[in-house]
C-alpha cells in the first residue's frame, strides 16, 4: 500500500517542523510538501498531489478559512484537517471551518513542556485522524510517558446479555455520542428535533474546552430546544440538550425526584475525556429500558461499551450509516457488534428519533 502523502500548511517555521517531524517518523506517512501560507498551498496542491492537508487556522495573506474555501472549490473531496489554537478565536474559526467543509481539526500543543512532548502530542492526535480520514487501518501507537495518560480504556469483559428493545417502551432520555464529523452532523440533527419530545438530551462530542461551549452556543442559536454546555449539578430538564464540556466526563445522576449532571476528571476512556461510554453507562443505570442511545459519525470505538450497557437494560440504539458518516468508526463498531436496533443515514436520524419518542409517548397516553 502506498504511503499517505501529507501537505503541511502553517506560517510558523517551528510548528511546521514539529508537525513534519512528528508525522515523518511513521513508515506509512510521506511529507508531500510544506507551505507557509494559503496562496503557496493552493499552488502546491496540483504539484505534489497530497492525500490530505493539515491547514493552520491563522495565517497571513490568505488565512486558513479562506484557503479552505478555495480548496473546496477545486478539490471538494480532499481531506483537510484544521490546525487550531486552544483559544476563543481559534475555536470560533475552527467551528466555522468545519461548517464550511473541513474534515476535522487538531489543536496545537500548549503548555506541554519540551519540543519532544509537543511532537508526541501532535503525533498521537494527528496520525489517528490522518489514517481514519484516508480510509487506512488505524496505526498502533506505542505508549510513551507523554501519551499514556490519554490512551486509557476499560479492561475486557464477558459478552453482555442483550435484551431486545421494546418499541412500545416510553423513552425518557436521549443520549448521543459523536466525534469526527460531529459538529456538522449535530447541526443537521438537533434543529430538526421536536419540542414535543419532552425529554432531556445529553451528548458527548469529542472536543476540548472552549470548543464544546461554542458548539452548544451554535446549536442553541439554530434550534427550538435549549442547548447548553453541561455544568456540575445542573438539573436535567425536558427539551434541553446538554453538551459535555471539554476535558470532563459527564454523567447523569438521580437527585431527589429529578436528575442532575455530574462532571468529573477521572481517567480518560478510549483515549477521550469527555468520553461517550461513561455517559451511556450512567443513563442506562438511571433510566434502564427507557433510554434511546444514538451513535453518530466518529473515529474509534467510544460508545461501544456504553451501548452494551443500554442494550443490557433493554434500551434502544440507533446508529448513523456508513455512507453518510465522515468516519464509520464509532457507529460501525456498534452496528457490527449487533447492538444497533436501527441504522439510518444522517438525513433520517432526527425524523426517526422524533418518531420513536413520540410514538412511545402516544402509546403511553392511550394506555393511561
N, C-alpha and C positions, 0 to 999 in steps of 0.2 A: 504494500500500500504506500502511495506517495506521501510525502511529508505535508503537513498543513503549513501553507505559506501565509505569513502574517506581515501586514504593513502597520508600522508603529508611527502614530502621528501625535507629536507633542512639541510645544515650543521650548520646553526646558531640557537642556542637554543632560542634566543629572537624571531626570525622570526617564528620558529615552534610554539612557544607559542602564538604569535599573530594570526597565521592562525588557529590553533586548537581552540583557544578561540572564534575567530570570527565566525567560522563555527558551533561549537557545541551549540551555542545559538539557532539555528534553530531546531525545533522539528522533521524535516524530514531528518536531517543530523546525521550520526554517524561517528565518527573518528575511522576508522578501525585499524589504526596504524600510527606510525611515524618512519622515518628513517633518519639517519644523513649523509648518502652518498648513492651513486648509488648501490654499492655492497650489502649493507644491504637491500635496497629497492627491489632488484631482489630476494633476499632470502625470503622477507616477502610477496611478491605478492601471491604465492601459499598458504601461511599460512593464510592470512587474507582475501583473495578473494575480493579485492576492486572493486567498480563500476567505480571509477575514481581516477586518481592520480594527485596531484599537485607536480611539479618537479622543483626544483631550477636549474638555468642555470649554476651557478659557484659553484662547489663543489670539494673537494679533492678526491684523489684515482680514482674515476670514475665520470667525470663531467656530467652535465645534458644531453648534446647531445649524449655522449657515452652511457649513461644509456637508453636514448630514443631508440637508435638504437637496443639495446639488448631487450628492451621491445617489440619493433615491430616484432622482430624475433619470439617471442613466443606468443605474445598477440596482433595481428595486429588490433583488433577492440577495445581494451581497451582505453577509452578516457584519454588523457594526457594533462594537462594544464601546460605550462611552466611558471615559476615564475621568472620574469626578472627585472633587474635594468634599470632605465631610463638613460642608458649610451650608448656610441658608441659601446663598446664591448658587452654589454648586448643585444642591438638591433641586432647587426650582428649575434650573436649566436642564438637569438630567431628566426630571419628570416630563418636561416639555419635549425633550429629545425622544424619550420612549413613546410619547404620544404621536410623534412625527416619524416613527419608523425605526428607531434604534432597536437592536435586538436585545441588548442587555446593558449592564453597566458594571463597572468595578470602581471601588473607592481607593483613592491614593492613600498609601500608608502614612499615618500621622502618629507621632509620639510612640514609635515602636523601638527606639534605641538606635542601633547601628545600621549601616547600609546593608549589611548581611541580613539583618532582621527584616528590613524593608523588602529586600529581594525575595525572601522566603514568603512574606505575606502576599506579595504580588503573585508569586509562583503558585501558591496554594489556591488563591481565589481565581486567578485568571486562567490557568491551564484547564481547570474543570469546565469553565464556561466556553472556552475556545473549542474543546473537543465535542462538547454537547451540541453547540450551535452548528458545527461542521459535520454532525452525524457520525462521529468516530467513537470507538469504545472509550470509556472513561479511563484516564490514566490512574495507575496506582501510585499514590504519593507516599514517600517514606516519611514517617513522623519524625520531625525534629523537635527539639525543646520549644521552638517558636510555634510550630504548627500543631503540636499535640493537644493544646488546650482547645482547639476548635474542631477536633475530629472525634469527639466522644460520641458513642452510640450505645444503645442498650444491648445487653447480652442476649444470646439466642434463647428462645423459649419454646415450649411444646406447641404443637399445632392447636389453634384455638377451636373451641366448639362454636360453630356458626349457627345462629338462629335465623331462619328466613324472616325477612321483613314482612309486616302485615300492612297492606295498602290502606286498611281502614283505621290504622293506629293514628291517633291525633299527634301532630308534630308540634312540640313546644319549644324547640330550639333548633336553629340552623347554624352549623359550624362549617367554615370554609377554609381550605388550605391551598396556598398558591405560591409560586416562586417565579422562575424565569418566564417573562411574558405576562406576568400577573397584573401590573398596573393597567394595561390595555384590556385584558380580559375582564377585570373588575369594572372598568369603565363601561364595558358593554353590558355586563350583567346587572350591576347594582341599580342603575337608574330605571331598569325595567321591572324591578321587584315591587309588588303591590303593597300599598299601605294597609290593605285588608288582610295581610298575612297575620298581623297582630301577634308576632313572635319576635324575640330578640335574635340577632345575628352576631356571631363572633367570628373573627377572621385572623389568621396569621398569613402575612405576606412577608417573605424573607427580605427584609430591608434594614438598614442601620438607623440610628436615631436621626432626627430631623426629617429624613425621607418618609418615615411612617406617618408623622404628623401632617406633612404636606400632602401625602396620599389621601389621608382622611379628609382634609380640607377640600381637596379637589373633588372627591366623591360626594361629599356633603353638598357642594355647590351645584351639583348636577343631578341630585336625587331627591325624591319626595321623602325618603327615610332620613333620619338624623344619623349622620356618620361621624364618629368621634375616635380619636386615639384613646385607647384604654388607660385608665388610671387605677392605682391600687385602691380598693374599697368602693369603687364606683358601682352604684346599683345597676343591675341588668334589667332593662325595660323593653317592652314590646315596641316594634317599629324603630328600634335603634340598632345601629351596627357599630361594633367596637373592633378597631384595628389594634393588634398587639404592638406596643411600642418597641422600637429597635433596641436590642441588647437585653430585653426582658422576656422571659416566658410569661404567658398569660393563661390563667386557668379560671374556671367558674366554680364558685363555692356557695353552698346554702348559707343564708344569714337570716335567722328568724323565719318569717313567712315568705321571704324572697331570696334573691341570689345577688351576689356581688362578684366583681372581678378581683383576682388576686395576682399580683405581679411578683416575680422572683428572679434572681440571677443564679439559679442553680446551674450545674454543668450543662454545656450545650448538648443537644441530641441531634444526631445526623449532621454534625458539623454546624448546627444552626442554633441561634438564640436571637429572636424567638423561634421556636420550633412548633410544628403542627401537632406532633404526637402528644405532648403534654396537654394541649388544649382539648384535643379529641378525647383523650382519656378522661379528662375532668367532666366533659359534658355527658359522656357515656355513663359515668358513675352517678351523676346527679339526675339525669333525665331518662336513662335507660332506653327503652324501645321508642321513646318519643323524640329521638334525635334524627335530623337529616344532615348527614355529612356530605360535603361537596369538595371534591379534589380537582383543581384546575391545573393548567399548564405549569410545568416546573421541572427542574433538574433534580436528580437524586430520588430517594425513596422516603423522604419525610412524609408522614401521613399514613404510611402502610400499617404500622403497628396501631396507630390510633383508630384506623378503620377496622382492624381486627377487634378492638375493644367495642366499637359501636355495633358491629355485627354480632358479637358475643351476647350483647344485650337485646338483640332483635331490632336494632335501628336500621335506617335506610341509608344507602350510599349511592350518590351519583358521581360520575367522573366525566371529564371532558375527553372527547375522542382524539385520536392521533392526528388526523389531517388538520384539525383546527388548532392544535397545540403548537406553541413555539418549540417546546421540548416535551416529548411524551415520556417523561421520567416518572414523576410523582403519580399522575393518573394511570400511567402504563403499568407500574408495579401493582397498583390496587386492582386494576382490571385483570391482569394476568394471574393474580392470586385468587381470583374468583370471588372477590369481595364486593364488586360493584353490582348493584341492583339494576342500574341503567347506565349506558354510555351514550352521551349526547354531543353533537357539535356545539361549539360555543354559542352560536346564534339561537340555540334552542334551550340553553340552560335556564335562563330566567323564567321563561314560559313554563318549563317543566317543574321548577321549584314552586312557582305560583300555583300550578295545577295540583301538585302533590299536597301542599299545605292546605289550600282552600278546600279541596275535596275531602280531606280528613276532618276539617272543622265543620263542614256541612253535614257529614255523616254523623258527627257527634251531636250537632243540634237536632238532627232528625231523631236520634235515639232518645235524647232528652225530651 
